[in-house]
């Protein structure tokens, strides 16, 4: 599979115009068609349908288009990292991080590393969960900071625990279920099946599986529930559906900080919904670099722990606002 063919496919997927693609890449339309055929052979699926004057992506093509963009971005990023090393002769560590999970620590981790290990360069990439999982598996990042919900990742990679979090039930304050909340929270079994909002498995692959397992413990009619389920692909969509359409969702303590006082945030009373956020190290990562980063993550963890002991009621996201760089001295 050649990157040139991927670039042509991505352009075709966005324009749906063979003539325009040929002009853009300074080749003939027959060359574009030949390259597309070779790509489809490599993928093992039809990616683009042509009928008369119409051109459209197949279902497989739509899925592959999203992944192809990630592949091309990662290729470009890898070349940039090589160029950085060539120009600076510095030791570069590539770190991928999950936006919400890393929010309490990433700034302070970078500050710690700049102060304690200024000769170590950090190349940071913010990723969605499934991108981050692929990146550590494919060694396109050296360290992945994310939610520790995948048994495969936990078993196969060295890691440093950073902080603990848990899922809560979030709903509109006008939701009828709000009247049934007890002092201990709300049971997952009290949420109607057709009002439980779930994470999209394509965007949040491992996270989706983790929440699926939590829900499956409480709900037995899995097949019926799946047919009427609604999904969200980002936190903004979660907020919109919960606020405007009376859906109920599971959200981490980290995400809850973004909602402010606009949503009702309720503990789950009938199951253990705790999880951890960790830094995972790819196999073969240079030992000195890994040790330097490990100490940085441990310093962040110690700060979070101290803040938690000072005020146990605070969530990790609330505590992050109270971090000070002096804690790392």
Helices and strands as residue ranges (DSSP letters): H 3-15, H 18-25, H 29-43, E 48-51, E 54-57, H 59-88, E 91-98, H 99-102, H 106-116, E 120-127, H 129-137, E 143-147, H 151-156, E 158-172, G 176-180, G 188-190, G 193-195, E 196-199, H 205-218, H 222-227, E 230-232, H 235-244, E 248-252, H 253-259, E 263-267, E 274-281, H 287-310, H 316-320, G 325-328
